[in-house]
Amino acid sequence: MGNEVFVREIIPIDIKDGYLIDGFPYTGLANAIATESLVNTTSQFELAGVLDSELFPPISIVRDEVPSFPARILVNKDLKVAVFSSFLTPHESIHRDVARIMLKWASDHKCSFIISSSAIKSDDESPFVIGVGSTEVAKKKLQDANVPVLKNGTVPGIPGILLNEGMIANINVIVLLCKARDSGPDFKAGAEICMAMTKLVPGASCDLKQLLNEAEGIEQNLKQTEQDAGPLRDAIYG
């Protein structure tokens, strides 16, 4: 299988016409915090598969006594939602591979939308979310959810690749961008993104108070995992 990113499914997955949510951490940890919070506050998600690669750090993440791969696929069959959830930030050299496997997986499982997100730094006093859509259908989805659409800007990394490839292939990709102050904690931006996701995904819900309480803990866990994986990542990428 070489160095490419690949998926190992462990149970049958049926999310036809549903949603794939990208939960990889990018600039800051807001994206991962948002998706972890969504999973924690929306019931019935189960482990359905893992993402793996020779270029992922060789590490097991233990949570509540259970070992886990760094990157997992969590599925809610009732809502037809899959989350690509990761404890570790992917190295820039595999961003294209990760984006392509998401696009292929979503296509193979006949998903209607791919939703990604990231935090962008801003001078605004309070965080707020804007969106970008790869197609007219995706833009209308944002408008119907009362999420402002970005007119001009730059979206780097995996979310940007998803948008570009989605535009060419007519795949509905939505990227949520949370404008957050440079000095603000990631969990606040993550909470804003999570709330925006609930407007886009039917049946998903967030208890804002619980979300904020859990999000801060999630942020600390993610930062600790990144720190623990540092030496292994350095050994792979130099």
C-alpha positions in Angstrom: 0.0 0.0 0.0 3.1 2.3 0.1 2.8 5.8 1.6 -0.7 6.6 0.4 -3.5 7.3 2.7 -6.0 4.5 2.8 -9.3 3.5 4.5 -10.0 0.4 6.5 -13.7 -0.1 7.1 -14.6 -2.4 10.0 -18.4 -2.4 9.7 -20.9 -1.9 6.8 -21.5 1.8 6.1 -24.6 3.2 4.4 -24.9 7.0 4.4 -26.2 7.4 0.9 -27.4 11.1 0.4 -25.8 11.9 3.7 -22.9 14.0 4.9 -19.1 13.6 5.3 -17.6 15.9 7.9 -13.8 16.6 7.8 -12.5 16.6 11.4 -8.8 16.9 10.8 -7.1 19.7 12.8 -5.6 22.5 10.7 -4.6 26.1 11.7 -5.3 25.9 15.4 -7.5 23.1 16.6 -11.0 24.6 16.0 -12.0 22.1 13.2 -11.2 19.1 15.3 -12.8 20.6 18.4 -16.0 21.3 16.5 -16.3 17.8 15.1 -15.4 16.1 18.4 -18.0 18.2 20.1 -20.6 17.4 17.5 -19.9 13.7 18.0 -20.0 14.0 21.8 -23.3 15.9 21.9 -25.1 14.0 19.1 -25.8 10.4 20.1 -25.3 7.1 18.2 -21.9 7.7 16.5 -19.9 4.5 16.3 -16.5 3.5 15.1 -16.9 2.4 11.5 -13.3 2.5 10.1 -9.9 4.1 10.3 -7.6 6.0 8.0 -4.0 4.9 7.9 -0.7 5.5 6.1 3.0 4.7 6.4 3.4 8.5 6.8 1.1 8.7 9.9 3.1 8.6 13.2 3.1 5.1 14.7 1.1 5.8 17.8 -2.0 4.5 19.7 -4.3 7.1 21.2 -5.9 5.7 24.4 -9.2 7.3 25.6 -11.4 5.9 28.3 -9.2 2.8 28.4 -9.7 2.1 24.7 -6.8 2.2 22.2 -7.5 3.9 18.9 -5.9 4.8 15.6 -5.0 8.5 15.3 -7.5 9.0 12.4 -10.9 7.3 12.6 -14.2 7.2 10.7 -17.2 7.7 13.1 -20.7 7.1 11.6 -24.2 7.9 12.7 -26.4 5.6 10.6 -29.7 7.3 11.6 -28.5 10.8 10.6 -26.4 9.4 7.7 -23.4 11.4 8.9 -19.8 10.2 8.8 -16.9 12.1 10.5 -13.3 11.7 9.6 -11.9 12.4 13.0 -8.2 12.8 13.8 -6.2 13.5 17.0 -3.2 14.6 14.9 -2.6 17.4 12.4 -1.7 15.9 9.0 1.7 16.9 7.6 1.5 19.3 4.7 3.1 16.7 2.4 0.0 14.5 2.6 -2.7 17.2 2.4 -3.5 16.2 -1.2 -3.7 12.5 -0.4 -6.0 13.1 2.6 -8.3 15.4 0.5 -8.4 12.9 -2.4 -9.3 10.0 -0.1 -12.1 12.1 1.4 -13.5 13.0 -2.0 -13.2 9.4 -3.3 -14.8 8.0 -0.1 -17.7 10.5 -0.3 -18.2 9.6 -3.9 -18.1 5.8 -3.3 -20.7 6.2 -0.5 -22.8 8.6 -2.5 -22.7 11.4 0.0 -24.6 14.6 -0.8 -22.2 17.0 1.0 -18.7 17.2 2.3 -18.3 19.8 5.2 -14.9 21.0 6.3 -13.9 24.0 8.4 -11.0 26.0 9.7 -10.2 29.1 11.9 -8.8 32.2 10.4 -7.4 35.0 12.5 -9.2 38.3 12.6 -9.3 41.6 14.6 -13.0 41.1 15.3 -13.9 41.1 19.0 -16.1 38.0 18.8 -15.8 34.9 16.7 -18.2 34.5 13.8 -18.6 32.0 11.0 -18.7 32.5 7.2 -18.8 29.8 4.5 -17.6 28.9 1.1 -19.3 26.5 -1.3 -17.9 24.6 -4.3 -21.2 24.6 -6.2 -24.4 26.6 -6.5 -26.1 23.9 -4.4 -23.5 24.2 -1.7 -23.9 28.0 -1.7 -27.6 27.8 -1.4 -27.2 25.4 1.5 -25.2 28.0 3.3 -27.7 30.8 2.4 -30.6 28.7 3.7 -28.8 28.2 7.0 -28.2 31.9 7.3 -24.4 31.5 7.1 -22.8 34.4 5.2 -20.9 33.4 2.1 -17.3 34.5 1.6 -16.9 36.7 -1.4 -13.1 37.0 -1.6 -10.4 35.3 0.4 -8.0 32.3 0.6 -8.6 28.9 2.0 -5.4 26.9 2.5 -4.6 23.2 3.0 -7.1 20.3 2.8 -10.2 22.5 3.0 -8.9 24.5 0.0 -8.1 21.3 -2.0 -11.6 20.0 -1.2 -13.1 23.2 -2.6 -11.0 23.2 -5.8 -11.6 19.5 -6.6 -15.3 19.9 -5.6 -15.7 22.8 -8.0 -14.2 20.8 -10.9 -16.0 17.6 -10.2 -19.3 19.2 -9.2 -19.1 17.8 -5.7 -20.9 19.7 -3.0 -18.2 20.9 -0.6 -18.8 23.5 2.2 -16.0 25.0 4.2 -16.9 26.9 7.3 -14.4 29.6 8.3 -14.5 31.0 11.8 -13.0 34.4 12.2 -11.4 34.4 15.7 -9.0 36.7 17.5 -5.3 35.7 17.4 -5.2 35.6 21.2 -8.4 33.7 21.6 -8.6 30.0 22.6 -9.4 27.5 19.9 -12.3 26.0 21.8 -14.4 29.2 21.4 -13.9 29.1 17.6 -14.6 25.3 17.7 -17.9 26.0 19.4 -18.9 28.5 16.8 -18.1 26.1 14.0 -20.0 23.3 15.7 -23.1 25.4 16.0 -22.9 26.3 12.3 -22.6 22.6 11.4 -25.9 21.9 13.2 -27.6 24.4 10.9 -26.3 22.4 7.9 -26.8 18.8 9.0 -30.4 17.8 9.7 -30.8 16.2 13.1 -27.4 17.2 14.5 -27.6 19.2 17.7 -25.4 21.1 20.2 -25.9 21.9 23.8 -23.9 25.2 23.8 -23.2 25.1 27.6 -22.1 21.4 27.5 -20.2 22.0 24.2 -18.1 24.8 25.7 -17.4 22.8 28.8 -16.3 19.8 26.8 -14.5 21.7 24.0 -11.9 23.1 26.4 -11.1 19.6 27.6 -10.9 18.4 24.0 -8.5 21.2 23.1 -6.2 20.2 25.9 -6.3 16.5 24.9 -5.5 17.4 21.3 -2.6 19.6 22.3 -1.2 16.9 24.5 -1.5 14.3 21.7 0.3 16.6 19.3 3.1 17.1 21.9 3.4 13.3 22.5 3.6 12.5 18.8 6.2 15.2 18.1 9.3 13.0 18.2 7.6 10.3 16.0 6.6 12.9 13.5 10.1 14.3 13.4 11.5 10.9 12.7 9.3 10.5 9.7 9.5 13.9 8.1 12.9 15.1 9.5 
